Amino acid sequence: MTTQVLSGFSSLRLRALDDHLLAERSRADLSGLSRFALEFLYFGIKEARACLFAGLFFAAVFLVPRTELWGIPRYDVLLIIALAIQAWMVWAKLETMDELKAISIFHVVGFALEVFKTSGGIGSWAYPDFAYTKVLGVPLFSGFMYAAVGSYIIQAWRLFELRVVHHPPYWMAWVIALLIYANFFTHHYIGDYRWYIAACALGLYARTTVIFRPFDCERRMPLLLSFILIGFFIWLAENISTFFGIWKYPNQLGAWSAVHVGKWSSWSLLAIMTFTIVANLKHIKERVHVPA
């Protein structure tokens, strides 16, 4: 009962915060450094709120002991926590069922990639610890790391009231997204074509602009820049996760070393693929302008 009360209280506080962040307001009297500081503050608050799932999940990654918790292996504990966070966000109406379906797609897509990358013939990285919920050598919680990216984009879209101008035709966006995903598999056999795909994406999204509202004024950013920034912060999270031994690359088995900066490009391409899935949600399509 106490847990339900606390959960209900926290969801009410979050919905109140969301109402405040989305409220119509005007501070035409502000300019210069004062305006920059206020907009930057609200931008940071909205970003932190959009990272709710990722923040809670990665907090668990850092806090759950590597050995076990209450006799449960770490990877299994992380799965339980991820499922609980996701269920709570839907129950608290912080995510809709349609958004949950999209996030589930990210989970499945990410898990399939993890199974391939950790397989014996590839061995790009490994999950060294024991878990009851490992399937084909991959703990089930791993898919939530990809779902966290989708959750962030969905939440940011709502909180920043995003609109996209000059989005390419959906079929072209889907072709690029599928090529990106396929290259994660095929580059082990027929060569890595990520830079050719990135060049195609650059041309496809060159005119695309994202319009967002940090405070009371709309701001613009090239959509490609947002992909690069998302990729960078995922790369940072990956460095932290490998430092805590959640998974390891072959060059980290003896002692930890930074994840190769080339992974930044991979994560930026993954952000494009994730964005493509999110952009097809019915309530988000209304904010996407595709030139005739």
C-alpha beads as a LAMMPS data file, in Angstrom:
LAMMPS data file: protein, C-alpha beads

292 atoms
291 bonds

1 atom types
1 bond types

-500.0 500.0 xlo xhi
-500.0 500.0 ylo yhi
-500.0 500.0 zlo zhi

Masses

1 110.0

Atoms # bond

1 1 1 0.000 0.000 0.000
2 1 1 2.792 2.399 0.936
3 1 1 4.567 1.644 -2.355
4 1 1 1.393 2.401 -4.313
5 1 1 0.952 5.711 -2.472
6 1 1 4.563 6.729 -3.149
7 1 1 4.260 5.693 -6.780
8 1 1 1.064 7.676 -7.198
9 1 1 2.595 10.702 -5.500
10 1 1 5.680 10.627 -7.738
11 1 1 3.567 10.319 -10.903
12 1 1 1.442 13.290 -9.817
13 1 1 4.575 15.337 -9.221
14 1 1 5.919 14.401 -12.664
15 1 1 2.630 15.248 -14.384
16 1 1 2.637 18.593 -12.557
17 1 1 6.183 19.185 -13.787
18 1 1 5.129 18.295 -17.334
19 1 1 2.189 20.705 -17.137
20 1 1 4.569 23.442 -16.024
21 1 1 7.090 22.716 -18.770
22 1 1 4.375 22.671 -21.448
23 1 1 2.491 25.743 -20.188
24 1 1 2.136 28.703 -22.512
25 1 1 4.232 31.623 -21.266
26 1 1 5.877 34.783 -22.516
27 1 1 8.851 36.729 -21.197
28 1 1 9.298 39.323 -23.915
29 1 1 11.131 41.507 -21.401
30 1 1 14.099 39.130 -21.304
31 1 1 17.042 39.477 -23.645
32 1 1 20.751 38.840 -23.841
33 1 1 22.395 36.772 -21.111
34 1 1 19.255 36.625 -18.943
35 1 1 17.218 35.071 -21.759
36 1 1 20.010 32.656 -22.627
37 1 1 20.324 31.543 -18.990
38 1 1 16.570 30.967 -18.566
39 1 1 16.195 29.124 -21.857
40 1 1 19.260 27.021 -21.107
41 1 1 17.838 26.153 -17.678
42 1 1 14.507 25.030 -19.130
43 1 1 16.298 23.191 -21.924
44 1 1 18.295 21.251 -19.332
45 1 1 15.199 20.455 -17.242
46 1 1 13.307 19.185 -20.296
47 1 1 16.284 17.101 -21.411
48 1 1 16.584 15.564 -17.945
49 1 1 12.843 14.839 -17.886
50 1 1 13.006 13.272 -21.355
51 1 1 15.769 10.989 -20.075
52 1 1 13.545 9.658 -17.271
53 1 1 13.623 6.016 -18.385
54 1 1 17.294 6.122 -19.377
55 1 1 18.248 7.921 -16.163
56 1 1 16.445 5.491 -13.863
57 1 1 17.697 2.465 -15.795
58 1 1 21.336 3.533 -15.869
59 1 1 21.152 4.532 -12.203
60 1 1 20.234 0.899 -11.571
61 1 1 23.154 -0.199 -13.753
62 1 1 25.540 1.745 -11.540
63 1 1 23.943 0.906 -8.175
64 1 1 23.161 -2.818 -8.461
65 1 1 26.159 -4.794 -7.106
66 1 1 28.066 -6.790 -9.685
67 1 1 27.828 -9.981 -7.644
68 1 1 24.099 -10.157 -6.894
69 1 1 21.283 -8.474 -5.018
70 1 1 19.220 -10.489 -2.517
71 1 1 20.551 -13.642 -4.148
72 1 1 19.441 -12.574 -7.650
73 1 1 22.161 -12.176 -10.348
74 1 1 22.800 -8.600 -11.476
75 1 1 21.532 -9.015 -15.055
76 1 1 18.254 -10.490 -13.773
77 1 1 17.827 -7.634 -11.289
78 1 1 18.338 -5.124 -14.109
79 1 1 15.634 -6.836 -16.176
80 1 1 13.177 -6.685 -13.274
81 1 1 13.959 -3.007 -12.701
82 1 1 13.627 -2.142 -16.414
83 1 1 10.236 -3.882 -16.629
84 1 1 9.069 -2.122 -13.456
85 1 1 10.118 1.306 -14.762
86 1 1 8.392 0.698 -18.088
87 1 1 5.188 -0.548 -16.446
88 1 1 5.163 2.412 -14.051
89 1 1 5.570 4.935 -16.895
90 1 1 2.566 3.482 -18.724
91 1 1 0.504 3.251 -15.517
92 1 1 1.349 6.857 -14.648
93 1 1 0.358 7.933 -18.198
94 1 1 3.866 9.192 -18.892
95 1 1 3.843 6.968 -21.980
96 1 1 0.942 5.805 -24.116
97 1 1 0.316 2.251 -25.263
98 1 1 1.210 3.237 -28.841
99 1 1 4.508 4.629 -27.609
100 1 1 5.102 1.441 -25.627
101 1 1 4.604 -0.580 -28.820
102 1 1 7.238 1.543 -30.590
103 1 1 9.633 1.143 -27.664
104 1 1 9.039 -2.621 -27.767
105 1 1 10.176 -2.586 -31.405
106 1 1 13.448 -0.952 -30.297
107 1 1 13.841 -3.663 -27.674
108 1 1 13.383 -6.484 -30.202
109 1 1 15.598 -4.839 -32.827
110 1 1 18.323 -4.156 -30.262
111 1 1 18.176 -7.631 -28.749
112 1 1 18.502 -9.278 -32.172
113 1 1 21.584 -7.162 -32.842
114 1 1 23.035 -8.107 -29.452
115 1 1 22.562 -11.828 -30.146
116 1 1 24.399 -11.510 -33.450
117 1 1 27.234 -9.337 -32.144
118 1 1 27.945 -11.579 -29.152
119 1 1 27.725 -14.862 -31.075
120 1 1 30.749 -17.138 -31.217
121 1 1 31.586 -16.338 -34.825
122 1 1 31.493 -12.569 -34.302
123 1 1 32.393 -11.849 -30.666
124 1 1 32.250 -8.049 -30.938
125 1 1 31.555 -7.866 -27.191
126 1 1 30.439 -10.157 -24.390
127 1 1 28.273 -10.289 -21.267
128 1 1 30.571 -12.100 -18.834
129 1 1 28.279 -12.555 -15.826
130 1 1 25.799 -15.346 -15.123
131 1 1 22.049 -14.755 -15.410
132 1 1 18.929 -16.902 -15.462
133 1 1 17.414 -14.631 -18.117
134 1 1 20.142 -15.028 -20.698
135 1 1 18.926 -16.110 -24.128
136 1 1 21.579 -17.200 -26.641
137 1 1 24.194 -15.706 -24.351
138 1 1 22.533 -12.282 -24.120
139 1 1 20.696 -11.044 -20.995
140 1 1 17.164 -9.912 -21.790
141 1 1 17.707 -6.549 -20.097
142 1 1 20.083 -5.523 -22.915
143 1 1 17.218 -4.669 -25.253
144 1 1 16.141 -1.940 -22.850
145 1 1 19.357 -0.049 -23.554
146 1 1 18.077 0.465 -27.093
147 1 1 14.539 1.076 -25.846
148 1 1 15.946 3.873 -23.665
149 1 1 16.958 5.768 -26.812
150 1 1 13.455 5.430 -28.230
151 1 1 11.898 6.501 -24.934
152 1 1 14.094 9.602 -24.867
153 1 1 13.116 10.658 -28.401
154 1 1 9.402 10.115 -27.695
155 1 1 9.509 12.108 -24.450
156 1 1 11.633 14.890 -25.975
157 1 1 9.212 15.181 -28.890
158 1 1 6.376 15.916 -26.494
159 1 1 8.190 18.133 -23.999
160 1 1 9.912 20.315 -26.602
161 1 1 6.795 20.337 -28.807
162 1 1 8.970 19.285 -31.713
163 1 1 8.080 19.915 -35.318
164 1 1 10.092 18.678 -38.269
165 1 1 10.303 20.676 -41.484
166 1 1 11.374 19.234 -44.857
167 1 1 11.400 15.636 -43.661
168 1 1 12.247 13.350 -46.597
169 1 1 9.540 11.032 -47.986
170 1 1 8.867 8.271 -45.503
171 1 1 9.810 5.478 -47.896
172 1 1 13.260 7.014 -48.408
173 1 1 13.745 7.386 -44.655
174 1 1 12.789 3.737 -44.195
175 1 1 15.259 2.600 -46.878
176 1 1 18.105 4.429 -45.093
177 1 1 16.999 3.036 -41.715
178 1 1 16.945 -0.533 -43.053
179 1 1 20.355 -0.101 -44.708
180 1 1 21.776 1.188 -41.429
181 1 1 20.438 -1.806 -39.536
182 1 1 21.529 -4.301 -42.192
183 1 1 25.071 -2.883 -42.228
184 1 1 25.466 -3.681 -38.516
185 1 1 25.230 -7.349 -39.591
186 1 1 26.693 -7.461 -43.084
187 1 1 29.891 -5.494 -42.458
188 1 1 31.338 -8.639 -40.894
189 1 1 31.064 -10.381 -44.269
190 1 1 31.008 -7.914 -47.172
191 1 1 32.679 -4.789 -45.787
192 1 1 31.630 -1.796 -43.718
193 1 1 29.571 0.654 -45.790
194 1 1 28.539 2.929 -42.929
195 1 1 30.221 5.987 -44.427
196 1 1 28.455 5.493 -47.765
197 1 1 25.159 5.121 -45.925
198 1 1 26.016 8.168 -43.781
199 1 1 26.683 10.162 -46.964
200 1 1 23.260 9.138 -48.314
201 1 1 21.658 10.133 -45.000
202 1 1 23.494 13.460 -45.133
203 1 1 22.001 14.193 -48.532
204 1 1 18.552 12.944 -47.533
205 1 1 18.304 15.018 -44.338
206 1 1 20.401 18.016 -45.459
207 1 1 17.390 20.363 -45.563
208 1 1 15.555 18.838 -42.602
209 1 1 15.160 21.124 -39.612
210 1 1 13.786 20.372 -36.163
211 1 1 11.859 23.181 -34.438
212 1 1 11.675 23.032 -30.648
213 1 1 10.591 25.244 -27.757
214 1 1 12.893 25.334 -24.716
215 1 1 10.918 28.118 -22.992
216 1 1 8.664 30.609 -24.778
217 1 1 10.343 30.949 -28.177
218 1 1 10.836 28.429 -30.926
219 1 1 14.405 27.523 -31.839
220 1 1 15.748 25.642 -34.835
221 1 1 18.423 23.008 -35.267
222 1 1 19.506 20.903 -38.239
223 1 1 18.128 17.423 -37.653
224 1 1 21.503 15.922 -38.592
225 1 1 23.125 17.800 -35.695
226 1 1 20.633 16.266 -33.261
227 1 1 21.547 12.781 -34.542
228 1 1 25.242 13.513 -33.950
229 1 1 24.590 14.827 -30.422
230 1 1 22.399 11.851 -29.483
231 1 1 25.103 9.507 -30.764
232 1 1 27.726 11.298 -28.685
233 1 1 25.807 10.994 -25.423
234 1 1 25.047 7.314 -26.082
235 1 1 28.780 6.799 -26.666
236 1 1 29.474 8.423 -23.274
237 1 1 26.897 6.140 -21.616
238 1 1 28.552 3.162 -23.298
239 1 1 31.924 4.146 -21.824
240 1 1 30.380 4.334 -18.350
241 1 1 28.595 0.990 -18.778
242 1 1 31.737 -0.842 -19.882
243 1 1 33.659 0.772 -17.013
244 1 1 31.154 -0.833 -14.607
245 1 1 31.562 -4.157 -16.420
246 1 1 28.006 -4.495 -17.738
247 1 1 29.530 -5.759 -20.984
248 1 1 33.053 -5.743 -22.354
249 1 1 34.762 -5.381 -25.701
250 1 1 37.681 -7.698 -26.461
251 1 1 40.219 -4.907 -25.795
252 1 1 38.700 -4.356 -22.321
253 1 1 39.061 -7.915 -20.998
254 1 1 42.409 -7.287 -19.294
255 1 1 41.840 -3.699 -18.184
256 1 1 39.243 -1.087 -19.030
257 1 1 39.943 1.334 -21.875
258 1 1 37.735 3.905 -23.554
259 1 1 35.319 2.682 -26.208
260 1 1 36.704 3.497 -29.648
261 1 1 35.473 6.858 -30.879
262 1 1 34.336 5.148 -34.087
263 1 1 31.374 3.791 -32.109
264 1 1 30.085 7.374 -31.989
265 1 1 29.263 7.139 -35.703
266 1 1 27.482 3.819 -35.176
267 1 1 25.310 5.280 -32.427
268 1 1 24.511 8.365 -34.521
269 1 1 23.329 6.086 -37.325
270 1 1 21.282 4.120 -34.803
271 1 1 19.681 7.423 -33.727
272 1 1 18.553 7.939 -37.345
273 1 1 16.973 4.482 -37.379
274 1 1 15.264 5.101 -34.031
275 1 1 13.997 8.504 -35.156
276 1 1 12.486 6.900 -38.273
277 1 1 10.434 4.490 -36.161
278 1 1 9.274 7.244 -33.787
279 1 1 8.346 9.587 -36.642
280 1 1 5.748 7.058 -37.805
281 1 1 3.682 7.249 -34.619
282 1 1 0.273 8.654 -35.519
283 1 1 0.322 11.611 -33.099
284 1 1 3.880 12.503 -34.121
285 1 1 3.239 12.351 -37.872
286 1 1 0.996 15.376 -37.435
287 1 1 4.094 17.429 -36.554
288 1 1 6.211 16.215 -39.476
289 1 1 6.203 18.197 -42.715
290 1 1 7.046 16.160 -45.808
291 1 1 7.325 18.312 -48.966
292 1 1 4.969 17.266 -51.742

Bonds

1 1 1 2
2 1 2 3
3 1 3 4
4 1 4 5
5 1 5 6
6 1 6 7
7 1 7 8
8 1 8 9
9 1 9 10
10 1 10 11
11 1 11 12
12 1 12 13
13 1 13 14
14 1 14 15
15 1 15 16
16 1 16 17
17 1 17 18
18 1 18 19
19 1 19 20
20 1 20 21
21 1 21 22
22 1 22 23
23 1 23 24
24 1 24 25
25 1 25 26
26 1 26 27
27 1 27 28
28 1 28 29
29 1 29 30
30 1 30 31
31 1 31 32
32 1 32 33
33 1 33 34
34 1 34 35
35 1 35 36
36 1 36 37
37 1 37 38
38 1 38 39
39 1 39 40
40 1 40 41
41 1 41 42
42 1 42 43
43 1 43 44
44 1 44 45
45 1 45 46
46 1 46 47
47 1 47 48
48 1 48 49
49 1 49 50
50 1 50 51
51 1 51 52
52 1 52 53
53 1 53 54
54 1 54 55
55 1 55 56
56 1 56 57
57 1 57 58
58 1 58 59
59 1 59 60
60 1 60 61
61 1 61 62
62 1 62 63
63 1 63 64
64 1 64 65
65 1 65 66
66 1 66 67
67 1 67 68
68 1 68 69
69 1 69 70
70 1 70 71
71 1 71 72
72 1 72 73
73 1 73 74
74 1 74 75
75 1 75 76
76 1 76 77
77 1 77 78
78 1 78 79
79 1 79 80
80 1 80 81
81 1 81 82
82 1 82 83
83 1 83 84
84 1 84 85
85 1 85 86
86 1 86 87
87 1 87 88
88 1 88 89
89 1 89 90
90 1 90 91
91 1 91 92
92 1 92 93
93 1 93 94
94 1 94 95
95 1 95 96
96 1 96 97
97 1 97 98
98 1 98 99
99 1 99 100
100 1 100 101
101 1 101 102
102 1 102 103
103 1 103 104
104 1 104 105
105 1 105 106
106 1 106 107
107 1 107 108
108 1 108 109
109 1 109 110
110 1 110 111
111 1 111 112
112 1 112 113
113 1 113 114
114 1 114 115
115 1 115 116
116 1 116 117
117 1 117 118
118 1 118 119
119 1 119 120
120 1 120 121
121 1 121 122
122 1 122 123
123 1 123 124
124 1 124 125
125 1 125 126
126 1 126 127
127 1 127 128
128 1 128 129
129 1 129 130
130 1 130 131
131 1 131 132
132 1 132 133
133 1 133 134
134 1 134 135
135 1 135 136
136 1 136 137
137 1 137 138
138 1 138 139
139 1 139 140
140 1 140 141
141 1 141 142
142 1 142 143
143 1 143 144
144 1 144 145
145 1 145 146
146 1 146 147
147 1 147 148
148 1 148 149
149 1 149 150
150 1 150 151
151 1 151 152
152 1 152 153
153 1 153 154
154 1 154 155
155 1 155 156
156 1 156 157
157 1 157 158
158 1 158 159
159 1 159 160
160 1 160 161
161 1 161 162
162 1 162 163
163 1 163 164
164 1 164 165
165 1 165 166
166 1 166 167
167 1 167 168
168 1 168 169
169 1 169 170
170 1 170 171
171 1 171 172
172 1 172 173
173 1 173 174
174 1 174 175
175 1 175 176
176 1 176 177
177 1 177 178
178 1 178 179
179 1 179 180
180 1 180 181
181 1 181 182
182 1 182 183
183 1 183 184
184 1 184 185
185 1 185 186
186 1 186 187
187 1 187 188
188 1 188 189
189 1 189 190
190 1 190 191
191 1 191 192
192 1 192 193
193 1 193 194
194 1 194 195
195 1 195 196
196 1 196 197
197 1 197 198
198 1 198 199
199 1 199 200
200 1 200 201
201 1 201 202
202 1 202 203
203 1 203 204
204 1 204 205
205 1 205 206
206 1 206 207
207 1 207 208
208 1 208 209
209 1 209 210
210 1 210 211
211 1 211 212
212 1 212 213
213 1 213 214
214 1 214 215
215 1 215 216
216 1 216 217
217 1 217 218
218 1 218 219
219 1 219 220
220 1 220 221
221 1 221 222
222 1 222 223
223 1 223 224
224 1 224 225
225 1 225 226
226 1 226 227
227 1 227 228
228 1 228 229
229 1 229 230
230 1 230 231
231 1 231 232
232 1 232 233
233 1 233 234
234 1 234 235
235 1 235 236
236 1 236 237
237 1 237 238
238 1 238 239
239 1 239 240
240 1 240 241
241 1 241 242
242 1 242 243
243 1 243 244
244 1 244 245
245 1 245 246
246 1 246 247
247 1 247 248
248 1 248 249
249 1 249 250
250 1 250 251
251 1 251 252
252 1 252 253
253 1 253 254
254 1 254 255
255 1 255 256
256 1 256 257
257 1 257 258
258 1 258 259
259 1 259 260
260 1 260 261
261 1 261 262
262 1 262 263
263 1 263 264
264 1 264 265
265 1 265 266
266 1 266 267
267 1 267 268
268 1 268 269
269 1 269 270
270 1 270 271
271 1 271 272
272 1 272 273
273 1 273 274
274 1 274 275
275 1 275 276
276 1 276 277
277 1 277 278
278 1 278 279
279 1 279 280
280 1 280 281
281 1 281 282
282 1 282 283
283 1 283 284
284 1 284 285
285 1 285 286
286 1 286 287
287 1 287 288
288 1 288 289
289 1 289 290
290 1 290 291
291 1 291 292
